Amino acid sequence: MTLTIKFLNAMFRQWGVYMDKPLETYLLATYEEEPFPNEWSEQDLYEQIRKLIFKYEQGKLDIAIPSAEERQKIQEM
């Protein structure tokens, strides 16, 4: 499962969290592709994004769009 804007908006509405454009762009770029040879489950996406939102709210998340290689490393975590 890959992250879509529809799925992301539904998550943010459910959690009652405001999503600004830079965070949205970062999350979509980070989770736009499956971590080959594995794939994300809905639960994986929820948990990973929840952790990133927590870091973002604390000011500990660099939301610069990572390169393709960096995104692959993130997905392998």
N, C-alpha and C positions, 0 to 999 in steps of 0.2 A: 504494500500500500504506500503510495506517495502522498505528500501533503498537498492539498488543494486549498484555494482561497475559501471555498465554501466550507470545507471541513474546519479550517482555522477560525473562520468567523463564528461557526457554531460552538467551538470550544470556548472562545472568548465570551460569547453571550452566556453560555452555561456557567462559566466561572465568575461572571460579572466583572471582568477585567477590561480596562481600556487598552486597545491595541493601536499604537501609533505606527505610522507608515514605515519608519526605519526598522522597527522590530518585525513588522510583517514581512518586509523585503528580505531581511536576514533569515527568518524562519523558512520562508518559501524557498530561498536559494539553498539553504542547508539541507532540507529534506525533500528536494525535488526529484531525486533519483533514489532507487533502491540500493542498499549496500550489497552489491554483488559479492558472493552468490546468494546472500540471504535476502529477506524482504522484511519491511516494517509491518508490524501488526498495529491495529488501532490502539491497543494498550501501550505499545512501544512509543508511538507518537505522542500520546497523551502524557506519558511519564517524562519523556525527554523534553518536551515543550514546557511542561510544568516546572521542571528544574531550571530551564533557561529563563523563564519568566521571573522566577525567584531571584536568580542572579542579576537579571536586568533591573528589577526593582531596587536591588541593593547597590546598583551602580557598578557591579563587578563583571558585566558582560560587554565585551567589545563587539559591537554589531556591524563592524566592517565586513563586507561580503568576502568570505574566504575563497581562495582559488579552488579550482576543481580538485587538486590533490589534497588540499586541506579539508575540503568537504568530505572526501572519501575517508580520510583519517577520523573525522568526527563520527561518521556513520559506523565505523568499525569499533567504536568504543562500547 
